[in-house]
Amino acid sequence: MTDFLTVIYDYPHWVFIALGGILLIIELLGTAGYGLWSGIAAIVVGLIAWVIPLSWPILWILFSIFTLISAYLWWLWLKKRGQDRASKIAINQPQQELIGTKTFVTDAIINGSGRVKIKDGTWSAKCNQDLEVGQPVEVVAVDGIILTVTPLNK
């Protein structure tokens, strides 16, 4: 038993490389990135310990610093990625993609109500002014299944 502890004490790089491997295996069970970045940090510390002999306390401090840095960078990346996706489409509201679509009136908009054509169907539309059939319009808002449109200049 003392030989085993001596080997661990004398070769800390293998301990950190093994710890990194174990954390990466745990990541396969679905820890949402925490095992991944801690595992990578442990392997990096193991490689540093292999090249530069450092004491155990310094290695554990490096491991905690690298884990915090990698987790923070992962969080920043996820935050930026989430904002990009959130700005593109709202969950369960695919109609929001229609905003900005240019189309034309199929049933005249009279007293604020009519229909416009989008792709292979027609949608109820409202506008604050009367528009004739064929008038080009742009979708500016969506309220359920009713589109708010504004006329385009010819």
N, C-alpha and C positions, 0 to 999 in steps of 0.2 A: 504494500500500500504506500509506503514511503517513497518507493521508486516512482510510482505513478504521480504522486504529488510533486516530486522533484522534477520530473519531466514537464509537468504543467508549468511549474514555476520557471524553469529554464527556457521554455519555448512558448512564450505567450502568443506569438504570431499564429501558431496552430490553433490555440484556443479561440482567438477572434475569427479566424477563417472558418472554423467549425461552427461557431456561434452564428456567423453570417449564413452559412449553409442551412442551419436549422431554421433560422428566421425566414429564409427564402422558401423553405419547404412549408413552413407554417402559412406563408403568404398564399400558397396554392389552395389552402382551405378557405380563403376569402376574407382577408382582414382589411380590405379596402386600401391597400397601399402602405399601411403601417409596418407590416412585416417586411415588405419590399425595401423600404428606405432604411429601416433599422438594419436589415441584413446587408445591404450595400455598404452602410456606414461601418459595420463590423468587419467586412472584408477589406475595406480601405484601411482601417486601423490595423488589421492583421498584416497587410502588405507594408504599411509604414513600420510596424514592429519588426518585420523581417529584414528591412533595410537598415533601420536605425534602432539599436537596442534602447528601449525606454522602460521606465519602471511601471509597475502595474497601476499605481494611482494615475499617472499621466496617461496611460492607455485608456483607462476608463473615462477620464475627463475628455480625451479626444473623441472617444466613442459617443459620449453624450452630446458633445458639440456638433459632431458630424450628423448625428441623428436629428437634432433640432434644426440644423441648417437645411438638411434634405427635406424634412417634413414641412418646413416653412416654404421652401421653393416649390414643393408639390402643391401646397395649399394655394400659393399665388397662381400657379399654372391652372389649377382647377377653377379658381375664382374668375380668372380671365376667360377661360373656356366657357364657363357657365354664363357669363355676361354676354358673350358673343352669341350663344345659342338662344338665350332669353330674348335678345333683341330681334332675332329672326322670326320666331313664332311662339305664340302662347300655347300652352298645353291644352288640348281638347278644344281649340278654337281655330281650326284650319281656315275658317272664313277670313281671318285677319290677313291672310296672304292675298286676298283680293284687293286690299287697299293699294291704290296706285294704278290699278288696271284701267286701261283706256278701252272704251267700248262705245256702243251707240244705243239709242232709245228704240225699243221695238213696239211698245204701246205708249202713246203720248202721255207725258207727265202733266196731269191736269189737277189743279188744287193740291199740289204737292205729292201726288201718288201716280205711279206708272210702273213700267217694266223695262229692263235692259237685258241685252244678250251678253252672256259670258260663256265661252266655249260652246258646248252643245245644248245649253239650257238658257232659260230666262229667269231673272231674279226680280222680286219686288224692289222698287226703288222709290226714294223720295228725294225731292229737291225743293228749294225755297222759291223756285220760279217755274212757270209752265214751259215745257219743252216739247217740240214736235217730233214725230217719228223720224228716225235717221239722224237726229242731232247727236254729234259726238260728245261723250261725257267721260269723266274720270271718277272712279270710286274714291271717296275721301274718308269714309267711315263705314263700319258694319255694326248693326244692332240686331243681333239674332240672325234672322234670315232676310232682313231688310237692309238694302244698301243705300247709303247717302251719297248722292252724286252731285257734281258741279259741271256745268257746261264747259266745253273746250272752245276756244276761239277757232273759227274756220279759217 
